[in-house]
Amino acid sequence: MPARAYWKGQIRLALVSIPIEVYPATRSGAAISFHQIHEPSGKRIRYEKVAPGVGPVDRDEIIKGFEVSKGNYVLLDEEEIEAVKIESRKTLELVQFVDADEIDVLYYEKPYFVVPADDLAEEAYTVLREALRKTRKVGLGQLAVRGREQLVSIKPCGRGLVMEVLRYADEVHKAQGYFRDIEDAKPDADLLDLATALIDKKTAPFKPAEFHDRYVDALHRLIDKKAKSKSNKRILEDVEEPASGKGNVIDLMAALKKSVGEGGKTSAKSSSTTRKPAAKKAASTGGTRARKRA
C-alpha cells in the first residue's frame, strides 16, 4: 500500500461514520517523453517567459488573468484565488443512492481504493460494502479536496470499496449531437447472425496484462538501438502495415463469413451459417433433377 493517502477522512451515512483512507487505484503508463534539442550543439532548448513589447519577465511579476473580452483581462492574485477555494472537509457524506448501471460510462473519470482506517472501522465498512452489493446500488457524495469539490461514487470491489471521481454534467458532451444522423434501422438478420457468431468466437476472459502499447514498445527498441550504436545515424523501424482490401467498398456478408470461418468452425449460434449451405444444397439438387428430366 502506498505510504501517502490521496485523502483521509470518514464516510458518513446518516448517523454512521466510517473512518477511511483513499489511495489512487491507477498510475501513469509507460509513456516516453521527449525534450527539444538544438541539433548542431546538442543542447536542450529552454523557454523564456516573454511579454510582447516588454521582453523577458521575472517570475514574480507574473499574475493570473481571465480574459473577459479580446485583450481585456480580470487579474487575480494567489490570495484571491485561495480565498474562494473550498475548505477540505474530512467527511464524505453519501447523500444519494442510484442503480449501479444508471451512471453513464462517460461520467467516470478516475478510480480510487477506499480502505478502513483501522480495525474499529472495519465492521461498519463491511456492512456498507455488503449493503451496496445486496441492493446493487452506488452511493453518491461530494468530496472537497485540494480546494475543489469533486462528485464521487462509492461501490463494492471484491473485499473492498472503490471511489470513482465523476465528471459534472457540463463536462460531458451530449451524445445526440454526434449520433443524430445515424439511421435508426434494423440490420439484415443474416448479417446480424454472422456478426454475433464472430463476437462469440472471439469472446474470452479479460486479461489486461496481455495488452501492450506497441508504439511505446517500438520506441524503447529504437532508443536502445540508437544508444548502443553511439551515433545519430537515422534508424527507420519496419512497421507492419495492416491488411487492407483493394478498395473502400466491401461485401459485408462475404467479409463476415470469412471472418467467422477463419481458424476453425463457425459457432453453432450462427443460424445464418447453418441455413445458407442447406439452401445451396437444395438449389444444387433441384438443378440436377431438372437436368435429368430434360
C-alpha positions in Angstrom: 0.0 0.0 0.0 1.4 3.5 -0.9 2.8 5.4 2.1 0.7 8.5 1.4 -3.0 8.6 1.0 -4.8 10.8 -1.5 -7.4 11.6 1.2 -8.2 10.7 4.8 -11.5 11.3 6.5 -14.8 9.5 7.0 -17.7 8.3 5.0 -20.9 9.4 6.7 -24.2 7.6 6.1 -26.9 9.3 8.3 -25.6 8.9 11.9 -23.0 6.3 10.9 -19.4 7.5 10.3 -16.7 5.2 8.9 -13.0 6.4 9.1 -11.4 5.6 5.8 -8.3 6.2 3.7 -8.3 6.7 0.0 -5.5 5.6 -2.4 -5.1 6.0 -6.2 -6.1 2.8 -8.0 -4.2 3.6 -11.2 -0.8 5.0 -12.2 0.6 6.6 -15.3 1.5 4.2 -18.1 4.9 3.7 -19.6 4.8 6.8 -21.7 8.0 8.2 -23.3 8.6 12.0 -23.1 11.0 13.8 -25.3 12.9 17.1 -24.9 13.5 19.5 -27.8 17.3 19.6 -28.6 19.3 22.1 -30.7 20.8 19.6 -33.1 24.1 21.4 -34.0 25.1 21.9 -30.4 23.2 19.1 -28.7 21.9 21.5 -26.1 18.4 21.3 -24.7 16.0 24.1 -25.7 14.8 26.3 -22.8 11.9 28.7 -22.9 11.7 32.1 -21.5 8.5 33.9 -20.4 8.1 36.9 -22.6 5.6 39.8 -22.7 5.0 41.3 -26.2 6.7 44.7 -26.3 8.4 44.1 -23.0 10.7 41.1 -23.5 11.7 38.5 -20.8 9.9 39.0 -17.5 10.6 37.8 -13.9 8.5 35.0 -12.5 7.4 37.2 -9.5 5.9 39.7 -12.0 3.5 37.1 -13.4 -0.1 37.1 -12.2 -3.1 35.1 -13.4 -5.8 36.7 -15.6 -9.2 35.7 -17.0 -10.0 37.0 -20.5 -13.4 38.7 -20.4 -13.1 40.2 -23.9 -10.4 40.3 -26.6 -7.3 41.5 -24.9 -9.0 42.5 -21.7 -8.3 40.5 -18.5 -9.6 40.3 -15.0 -6.4 40.0 -12.9 -6.4 37.7 -9.8 -3.6 37.1 -7.4 -3.0 33.9 -5.5 -4.5 35.2 -2.2 -7.8 36.0 -4.0 -7.9 32.6 -5.7 -7.1 30.8 -2.4 -9.9 32.7 -0.6 -12.6 31.1 -2.7 -11.2 27.5 -2.5 -13.5 25.1 -0.7 -12.2 24.0 2.7 -11.0 20.4 2.6 -13.6 18.8 4.8 -12.8 15.4 6.3 -16.3 14.0 5.7 -17.7 12.3 2.6 -21.4 12.3 3.1 -23.4 9.8 1.0 -26.4 11.9 0.1 -28.0 9.7 -2.6 -28.0 6.1 -4.0 -28.7 5.1 -7.6 -28.8 1.8 -9.5 -25.3 0.6 -10.4 -26.0 0.8 -14.2 -27.7 4.2 -14.1 -24.4 6.2 -14.3 -23.3 6.5 -17.9 -19.7 5.4 -18.6 -18.9 8.9 -19.9 -19.1 10.3 -16.3 -16.5 8.1 -14.8 -13.1 9.8 -14.6 -10.7 8.2 -12.1 -10.9 5.3 -9.6 -9.5 5.2 -6.0 -9.3 2.4 -3.5 -11.2 3.0 -0.2 -9.9 1.1 2.8 -10.9 1.2 6.5 -8.6 3.5 8.5 -8.4 1.0 11.4 -9.7 -2.3 12.8 -12.6 -0.5 14.6 -13.9 0.9 11.3 -13.9 -2.5 9.6 -17.2 -3.7 10.8 -19.2 -0.7 9.6 -17.1 -0.7 6.4 -18.1 -4.3 5.7 -21.8 -3.6 6.4 -21.8 -0.7 3.9 -20.0 -2.8 1.3 -22.4 -5.7 1.6 -25.5 -3.4 1.7 -24.4 -1.8 -1.6 -23.8 -5.2 -3.1 -27.1 -6.6 -2.0 -29.1 -3.6 -3.2 -27.0 -3.2 -6.4 -26.7 0.5 -5.6 -24.0 3.1 -5.9 -23.5 5.8 -3.2 -23.1 9.4 -4.3 -21.5 12.3 -2.5 -19.1 15.3 -2.9 -15.6 15.3 -1.7 -13.7 18.6 -1.0 -10.0 18.1 -1.6 -7.2 20.5 -2.7 -9.6 23.4 -2.9 -12.1 21.8 -5.3 -15.2 19.8 -4.8 -15.5 16.5 -6.7 -18.6 14.4 -7.3 -17.8 10.8 -6.4 -19.4 7.4 -6.3 -18.8 4.5 -3.9 -19.3 0.9 -4.9 -18.2 -2.6 -3.9 -15.0 -4.1 -5.4 -14.0 -7.5 -4.1 -13.4 -7.3 -0.4 -13.3 -3.5 -0.5 -14.8 -0.3 -1.9 -13.9 1.8 -4.9 -14.5 5.5 -5.1 -14.8 6.9 -8.6 -14.4 10.6 -9.3 -17.2 11.6 -11.7 -17.4 14.3 -14.2 -20.0 17.0 -13.8 -22.8 17.4 -16.3 -21.2 20.4 -18.0 -18.0 18.4 -18.7 -19.7 15.8 -20.8 -20.9 16.3 -24.4 -24.4 15.2 -25.3 -24.2 12.0 -27.5 -27.2 13.0 -29.6 -25.2 15.7 -31.3 -22.8 13.1 -32.7 -25.3 10.2 -33.3 -28.4 12.0 -34.7 -27.5 11.4 -38.3 -27.2 7.7 -37.9 -30.2 5.9 -39.2 -32.3 4.0 -36.7 -32.7 0.9 -38.8 -32.6 -2.8 -38.0 -29.7 -4.6 -39.7 -30.2 -7.6 -42.0 -30.9 -10.7 -39.9 -28.3 -12.8 -41.6 -25.6 -10.2 -41.2 -26.6 -9.8 -37.5 -26.3 -13.6 -37.1 -22.8 -13.6 -38.6 -21.6 -10.7 -36.5 -23.0 -12.4 -33.4 -21.1 -15.6 -34.3 -17.9 -13.6 -34.8 -18.3 -12.0 -31.4 -19.0 -15.4 -29.8 -15.9 -16.8 -31.4 -13.6 -14.0 -30.1 -15.1 -13.9 -26.6 -12.6 -14.6 -23.9 -11.8 -13.6 -20.3 -10.4 -10.1 -19.9 -6.7 -10.3 -19.2 -5.2 -6.7 -19.1 -1.6 -8.0 -18.9 -2.0 -9.4 -22.5 -2.3 -5.9 -24.0 0.6 -3.6 -24.5 1.2 -0.2 -26.1 3.1 -1.4 -29.2 4.1 2.2 -30.0 5.8 2.6 -26.7 7.5 -0.8 -27.1 8.8 0.2 -30.5 10.1 3.5 -29.2 12.0 1.7 -26.5 13.6 -0.6 -29.1 14.5 2.3 -31.3 16.1 4.2 -28.4 18.0 1.2 -27.3 19.4 0.7 -30.8 20.5 4.3 -31.1 22.0 4.3 -27.7 24.1 1.1 -28.5 25.1 2.5 -31.9 26.5 5.6 -30.2 25.7 7.7 -33.3 22.9 9.9 -34.5 22.5 7.9 -37.7 18.9 7.5 -38.6 17.3 4.1 -37.9 13.9 3.5 -39.5 12.0 0.7 -37.9 10.0 -1.6 -40.2 6.3 -1.1 -39.5 3.9 -3.8 -40.2 1.2 -2.5 -42.5 -2.4 -3.5 -41.6 -4.1 -5.8 -44.2 -6.3 -3.8 -46.4 -8.7 -4.5 -49.2 -8.4 -3.2 -52.8 -11.0 -0.5 -52.1 -13.3 1.0 -49.5 -16.3 -0.8 -50.8 -16.6 -4.3 -49.3 -19.0 -7.1 -49.5 -20.1 -7.1 -45.8 -21.7 -10.6 -46.0 -18.6 -12.1 -47.6 -16.3 -10.3 -45.1 -18.2 -11.5 -42.1 -18.4 -15.1 -43.4 -14.7 -15.1 -44.0 -14.0 -13.6 -40.5 -16.2 -16.2 -38.8 -14.6 -19.1 -40.7 -11.0 -18.1 -40.0 -9.2 -20.6 -37.7 -11.9 -23.0 -37.1 -15.5 -24.0 -37.5 -18.3 -21.5 -37.3 -20.1 -21.1 -33.9 -23.2 -23.1 -33.5 -25.1 -20.0 -32.5 -24.9 -18.6 -36.1 -28.2 -19.6 -37.7 -27.2 -18.0 -41.0 -24.2 -20.2 -41.4 -26.3 -23.3 -41.0 -29.1 -22.1 -43.2 -27.0 -20.9 -46.2 -25.2 -24.2 -47.0 -28.5 -26.0 -46.8 -30.1 -23.6 -49.2 -27.2 -24.0 -51.6 -27.5 -27.8 -51.4 -31.2 -27.7 -52.1 -30.7 -25.5 -55.1 -28.0 -27.8 -56.4 -30.2 -30.9 -56.0 -33.1 -29.2 -57.7 -30.9 -28.2 -60.7 -29.7 -31.9 -61.0 -33.2 -33.2 -61.1 -34.2 -30.6 -63.7 -31.4 -31.7 -66.0 -32.4 -35.4 -65.6 -36.0 -34.5 -66.6 -34.7 -32.6 -69.5 
